[in-house]
Amino acid sequence: MMLTAILWISFAFSLISLIAGIMNQSWKLALLSFFLLLPLGYSLTGAENVLRFLSALPAVPFILAGIFYFQSGKSSLKEKGK
């Protein structure tokens, strides 16, 4: 029961941080969303039905964090070129 509550709270905070990250194009908030979705993704890997495919859900904020990071101009690749 407690684990379910923790997973739902983590999922809710993940959605909030993902929406804020997309609106602000913040790679830090998108990465926070990734880490908050990891417990839910891990718990869904044991499912023996279609829900098993939702275990890949944490990949979405992780990819967005990478995109926002490289667009922000703070990447080391852009700084080396200056």
DSSP file (Angstrom, degrees, kcal/mol; ACC not computed):
  #  RESIDUE AA STRUCTURE BP1 BP2  ACC     N-H-->O    O-->H-N    N-H-->O    O-->H-N    TCO  KAPPA ALPHA  PHI   PSI    X-CA   Y-CA   Z-CA
    1    1 A M     >        0   0    0      0, 0.0     4,-1.8     0, 0.0     5,-0.1   0.000 360.0 360.0 360.0 -45.4    0.0    0.0    0.0
    2    2 A M  H  >  +     0   0    0      1,-0.2     4,-2.2     2,-0.2     5,-0.2   0.885 360.0  53.4 -67.9 -38.1    2.8    2.4    1.0
    3    3 A L  H  > S+     0   0    0      1,-0.2     4,-2.3     2,-0.2    -1,-0.2   0.888 107.1  52.0 -64.3 -38.6    4.8    1.5   -2.1
    4    4 A T  H  > S+     0   0    0      2,-0.2     4,-2.2     1,-0.2    -1,-0.2   0.905 109.2  49.7 -63.7 -41.3    1.8    2.3   -4.3
    5    5 A A  H  X S+     0   0    0     -4,-1.8     4,-2.4     1,-0.2    -2,-0.2   0.903 110.4  50.2 -64.4 -40.8    1.4    5.7   -2.7
    6    6 A I  H  X S+     0   0    0     -4,-2.2     4,-2.5     1,-0.2    -2,-0.2   0.904 110.2  50.3 -64.4 -40.9    5.1    6.5   -3.2
    7    7 A L  H  X S+     0   0    0     -4,-2.3     4,-2.2     2,-0.2    -2,-0.2   0.900 111.9  47.1 -64.6 -40.8    4.9    5.5   -6.9
    8    8 A W  H  X S+     0   0    0     -4,-2.2     4,-2.4     2,-0.2    -2,-0.2   0.896 113.3  47.9 -68.3 -40.1    1.8    7.7   -7.5
    9    9 A I  H  X S+     0   0    0     -4,-2.4     4,-2.5     2,-0.2     5,-0.2   0.917 112.7  49.2 -65.8 -42.1    3.4   10.7   -5.7
   10   10 A S  H  X S+     0   0    0     -4,-2.5     4,-1.9    -5,-0.2    -2,-0.2   0.895 111.5  49.7 -62.1 -40.7    6.6   10.2   -7.7
   11   11 A F  H  X S+     0   0    0     -4,-2.2     4,-2.2     2,-0.2    -2,-0.2   0.902 110.7  49.7 -65.0 -41.5    4.6   10.0  -10.9
   12   12 A A  H  X S+     0   0    0     -4,-2.4     4,-2.1     1,-0.2    -2,-0.2   0.932 112.8  45.6 -64.5 -46.3    2.6   13.2  -10.1
   13   13 A F  H  X S+     0   0    0     -4,-2.5     4,-2.5     1,-0.2    -1,-0.2   0.841 110.7  55.5 -66.0 -31.8    5.8   15.1   -9.3
   14   14 A S  H  X S+     0   0    0     -4,-1.9     4,-2.3    -5,-0.2    -2,-0.2   0.919 108.0  47.2 -65.6 -43.2    7.4   13.7  -12.4
   15   15 A L  H  X S+     0   0    0     -4,-2.2     4,-2.5     2,-0.2     5,-0.2   0.905 112.5  50.1 -64.4 -40.6    4.5   15.0  -14.6
   16   16 A I  H  X S+     0   0    0     -4,-2.1     4,-2.3     1,-0.2    -2,-0.2   0.933 113.8  44.2 -63.1 -45.9    4.7   18.4  -12.9
   17   17 A S  H  X S+     0   0    0     -4,-2.5     4,-2.2     2,-0.2    -1,-0.2   0.843 112.7  52.4 -70.4 -31.3    8.4   18.7  -13.4
   18   18 A L  H  X S+     0   0    0     -4,-2.3     4,-2.4     2,-0.2    -2,-0.2   0.924 110.7  46.6 -69.0 -43.2    8.2   17.5  -17.0
   19   19 A I  H  X S+     0   0    0     -4,-2.5     4,-2.4     2,-0.2    -2,-0.2   0.926 115.3  46.3 -63.5 -43.9    5.5   20.0  -17.9
   20   20 A A  H  X S+     0   0    0     -4,-2.3     4,-2.2    -5,-0.2    -1,-0.2   0.881 112.3  52.0 -65.1 -37.1    7.6   22.8  -16.2
   21   21 A G  H  X>S+     0   0    0     -4,-2.2     5,-1.8     2,-0.2     4,-0.9   0.885 111.0  46.2 -66.6 -38.8   10.7   21.5  -18.0
   22   22 A I  H  <5S+     0   0    0     -4,-2.4    -2,-0.2     3,-0.2    -1,-0.2   0.906 113.2  49.3 -69.9 -41.2    9.0   21.6  -21.4
   23   23 A M  H  <5S+     0   0    0     -4,-2.4    -2,-0.2     1,-0.2    -1,-0.2   0.884 123.5  31.3 -65.9 -37.2    7.6   25.0  -20.8
   24   24 A N  H  <5S-     0   0    0     -4,-2.2    -1,-0.2    -5,-0.2    -2,-0.2   0.471 102.6-128.3 -96.5  -3.4   10.9   26.5  -19.7
   25   25 A Q  T  <5 +     0   0    0     -4,-0.9     2,-0.6     1,-0.2    -3,-0.2   0.919  50.5 164.6  50.1  49.1   13.0   24.2  -21.9
   26   26 A S     >< -     0   0    0     -5,-1.8     4,-1.6    -6,-0.2    -1,-0.2  -0.850  34.0-163.9-100.2 119.4   15.0   23.3  -18.8
   27   27 A W  H  > S+     0   0    0     -2,-0.6     4,-2.1    41,-0.2     5,-0.1   0.789  90.5  59.5 -72.4 -25.5   17.2   20.2  -19.0
   28   28 A K  H  > S+     0   0    0      2,-0.2     4,-2.0     1,-0.2    -1,-0.2   0.914 106.9  44.6 -69.4 -42.0   17.4   20.1  -15.2
   29   29 A L  H  > S+     0   0    0      2,-0.2     4,-2.1     1,-0.2    -1,-0.2   0.872 113.3  51.1 -69.5 -36.0   13.7   19.7  -14.7
   30   30 A A  H  X S+     0   0    0     -4,-1.6     4,-1.8     2,-0.2    -2,-0.2   0.885 110.7  49.0 -67.3 -37.1   13.4   17.1  -17.5
   31   31 A L  H  X S+     0   0    0     -4,-2.1     4,-2.2     2,-0.2    -2,-0.2   0.871 109.2  52.6 -69.6 -36.0   16.3   15.2  -15.9
   32   32 A L  H  X S+     0   0    0     -4,-2.0     4,-2.1     1,-0.2    -2,-0.2   0.900 107.6  52.1 -62.3 -40.8   14.5   15.4  -12.5
   33   33 A S  H  X S+     0   0    0     -4,-2.1     4,-1.5     2,-0.2    -2,-0.2   0.887 107.1  53.5 -62.5 -38.8   11.4   14.0  -14.2
   34   34 A F  H  X S+     0   0    0     -4,-1.8     4,-1.0     1,-0.2     3,-0.3   0.939 110.2  45.9 -59.8 -48.5   13.4   11.1  -15.5
   35   35 A F  H  < S+     0   0    0     -4,-2.2     3,-0.2     1,-0.2    -1,-0.2   0.839 111.4  52.3 -67.4 -31.9   14.7   10.2  -12.1
   36   36 A L  H  < S+     0   0    0     -4,-2.1     4,-0.4     1,-0.2    -1,-0.2   0.768 109.6  50.0 -73.9 -24.2   11.2   10.5  -10.6
   37   37 A L  H  X S+     0   0    0     -4,-1.5     4,-2.6    -3,-0.3     5,-0.2   0.642  88.7  84.7 -86.3 -14.8    9.8    8.1  -13.2
   38   38 A L  H  X S+     0   0    0     -4,-1.0     4,-2.8     1,-0.2     5,-0.2   0.899  86.9  51.0 -57.8 -44.7   12.5    5.5  -12.7
   39   39 A P  H  > S+     0   0    0      0, 0.0     4,-2.2     0, 0.0    -1,-0.2   0.915 112.9  46.6 -60.8 -39.6   10.8    3.7   -9.8
   40   40 A L  H  > S+     0   0    0     -4,-0.4     4,-1.6     2,-0.2    -2,-0.2   0.924 113.4  48.5 -66.3 -43.7    7.5    3.5  -11.7
   41   41 A G  H  X S+     0   0    0     -4,-2.6     4,-0.6     1,-0.2    -1,-0.2   0.898 111.8  50.0 -62.4 -40.3    9.3    2.2  -14.8
   42   42 A Y  H >< S+     0   0    0     -4,-2.8     3,-0.8    -5,-0.2     4,-0.4   0.897 109.5  50.4 -65.9 -39.8   11.2   -0.4  -12.8
   43   43 A S  H >< S+     0   0    0     -4,-2.2     3,-0.6     1,-0.2    -1,-0.2   0.801 107.6  54.5 -70.1 -26.3    8.1   -1.6  -11.1
   44   44 A L  H >< S+     0   0    0     -4,-1.6     3,-1.2     1,-0.2    11,-0.3   0.584  87.1  79.6 -83.5  -8.9    6.4   -2.0  -14.5
   45   45 A T  T << S+     0   0    0     -3,-0.8    -1,-0.2    -4,-0.6    -2,-0.2   0.778  89.7  56.3 -67.6 -23.6    9.1   -4.2  -15.9
   46   46 A G  T <  S+     0   0    0     -3,-0.6    -1,-0.2    -4,-0.4    -2,-0.1   0.500  81.1 114.3 -85.6  -3.1    7.7   -7.2  -14.0
   47   47 A A    <   -     0   0    0     -3,-1.2    -3,-0.0     1,-0.1     0, 0.0  -0.388  55.7-153.6 -69.1 145.6    4.2   -6.8  -15.6
   48   48 A E  S    S+     0   0    0     -2,-0.1     2,-0.2     3,-0.0    -1,-0.1  -0.075  71.6  52.2-111.1  32.4    3.2   -9.7  -17.9
   49   49 A N  S >  S-     0   0    0      0, 0.0     3,-1.7     0, 0.0     4,-0.2  -0.634 112.7 -57.3-142.6-157.5    0.8   -7.7  -20.1
   50   50 A V  G >  S+     0   0    0      1,-0.3     3,-1.7    -2,-0.2     4,-0.4   0.750 119.7  74.5 -66.1 -24.4    0.8   -4.6  -22.2
   51   51 A L  G >  S+     0   0    0      1,-0.3     3,-1.3     2,-0.2     4,-0.3   0.717  78.3  77.4 -61.4 -19.5    1.8   -2.4  -19.2
   52   52 A R  G X  S+     0   0    0     -3,-1.7     3,-1.4     1,-0.3    -1,-0.3   0.826  86.2  59.9 -59.6 -31.6    5.3   -3.8  -19.5
   53   53 A F  G X  S+     0   0    0     -3,-1.7     3,-1.3     1,-0.3    -1,-0.3   0.717  91.0  68.6 -72.3 -19.9    5.9   -1.5  -22.5
   54   54 A L  G X  S+     0   0    0     -3,-1.3     3,-1.8    -4,-0.4    -1,-0.3   0.595  77.6  81.9 -72.7  -9.5    5.2    1.5  -20.2
   55   55 A S  G <  S+     0   0    0     -3,-1.4    -1,-0.2    -4,-0.3    -2,-0.2   0.687  84.2  61.3 -67.7 -15.6    8.5    0.6  -18.4
   56   56 A A  G X  S+     0   0    0     -3,-1.3     3,-1.7     1,-0.2     4,-0.4   0.425  75.0 100.5 -86.2   0.7   10.2    2.5  -21.3
   57   57 A L  T X   +     0   0    0     -3,-1.8     3,-1.5     1,-0.3    -1,-0.2   0.822  68.5  64.7 -58.0 -36.0    8.3    5.7  -20.3
   58   58 A P  T 3> S+     0   0    0      0, 0.0     4,-1.3     0, 0.0    -1,-0.3   0.681  87.7  73.0 -63.5 -13.8   11.4    7.2  -18.4
   59   59 A A  H <> S+     0   0    0     -3,-1.7     4,-2.4     1,-0.2     5,-0.2   0.809  86.1  64.9 -68.5 -27.8   13.2    7.4  -21.7
   60   60 A V  H <> S+     0   0    0     -3,-1.5     4,-2.2    -4,-0.4    -1,-0.2   0.960 105.7  39.0 -64.0 -53.7   11.0   10.3  -22.9
   61   61 A P  H  > S+     0   0    0      0, 0.0     4,-2.4     0, 0.0    -1,-0.2   0.840 114.5  56.7 -66.3 -28.6   12.1   12.9  -20.3
   62   62 A F  H  X S+     0   0    0     -4,-1.3     4,-1.8     2,-0.2    -2,-0.2   0.919 109.3  44.5 -66.4 -42.5   15.7   11.6  -20.6
   63   63 A I  H  X S+     0   0    0     -4,-2.4     4,-2.3     2,-0.2    -1,-0.2   0.906 113.4  51.0 -67.2 -41.3   15.7   12.3  -24.3
   64   64 A L  H  X S+     0   0    0     -4,-2.2     4,-2.9    -5,-0.2     5,-0.2   0.885 107.0  54.3 -62.7 -38.1   14.1   15.7  -23.8
   65   65 A A  H  X S+     0   0    0     -4,-2.4     4,-2.2     1,-0.2    -1,-0.2   0.908 109.1  48.5 -62.7 -40.9   16.8   16.5  -21.2
   66   66 A G  H  X S+     0   0    0     -4,-1.8     4,-2.2     2,-0.2    -2,-0.2   0.914 112.2  48.2 -64.3 -42.5   19.5   15.7  -23.7
   67   67 A I  H  X S+     0   0    0     -4,-2.3     4,-1.6     1,-0.2    -2,-0.2   0.934 114.1  45.8 -63.6 -46.0   17.8   17.9  -26.4
   68   68 A F  H  X S+     0   0    0     -4,-2.9     4,-1.3     1,-0.2   -41,-0.2   0.857 110.6  55.0 -66.3 -34.5   17.3   20.8  -24.0
   69   69 A Y  H  <>S+     0   0    0     -4,-2.2     5,-0.7    -5,-0.2     4,-0.5   0.936 111.4  42.4 -64.4 -46.5   20.9   20.5  -22.8
   70   70 A F  H  <5S+     0   0    0     -4,-2.2     3,-0.4     1,-0.2    -1,-0.2   0.766 115.1  50.7 -75.0 -23.5   22.4   20.7  -26.2
   71   71 A Q  H  <5S+     0   0    0     -4,-1.6    -1,-0.2    -5,-0.2    -2,-0.2   0.702  97.4  69.7 -80.6 -20.5   20.0   23.5  -27.2
   72   72 A S  T  <5S-     0   0    0     -4,-1.3    -1,-0.2    -3,-0.3    -2,-0.2   0.679 101.8-126.0 -75.2 -15.7   20.9   25.6  -24.1
   73   73 A G  T   5S+     0   0    0     -4,-0.5    -3,-0.1    -3,-0.4    -1,-0.1   0.549  84.7 106.6  83.4   6.3   24.4   26.3  -25.3
   74   74 A K      < +     0   0    0     -5,-0.7    -4,-0.1     4,-0.1     2,-0.1   0.375  46.8 115.8 -97.2   3.4   25.9   25.0  -22.0
   75   75 A S  S  > S-     0   0    0     -6,-0.4     4,-1.5    -5,-0.2     3,-0.3  -0.389  72.7-126.5 -74.5 152.7   27.2   21.8  -23.6
   76   76 A S  H  > S+     0   0    0      1,-0.2     4,-1.8     2,-0.2     5,-0.1   0.749 106.3  64.6 -71.1 -22.7   30.9   21.3  -23.7
   77   77 A L  H  > S+     0   0    0      1,-0.2     4,-0.9     2,-0.2    -1,-0.2   0.905 105.7  42.5 -67.9 -39.5   30.9   20.8  -27.4
   78   78 A K  H  4 S+     0   0    0     -3,-0.3     4,-0.4     1,-0.2    -1,-0.2   0.837 112.3  54.2 -74.2 -32.1   29.7   24.3  -28.1
   79   79 A E  H >< S+     0   0    0     -4,-1.5     3,-0.8     1,-0.2    -2,-0.2   0.834 104.0  55.2 -71.8 -31.6   32.1   25.8  -25.6
   80   80 A K  H 3< S+     0   0    0     -4,-1.8    -1,-0.2     1,-0.2    -2,-0.2   0.811 103.5  56.3 -69.0 -28.8   35.1   24.1  -27.2
   81   81 A G  T 3<        0   0    0     -4,-0.9    -1,-0.2     1,-0.2    -2,-0.2   0.611 360.0 360.0 -78.3 -11.5   34.3   25.7  -30.5
   82   82 A K    <         0   0    0     -3,-0.8    -1,-0.2    -4,-0.4    -2,-0.1   0.468 360.0 360.0 -82.5 360.0   34.4   29.2  -29.1
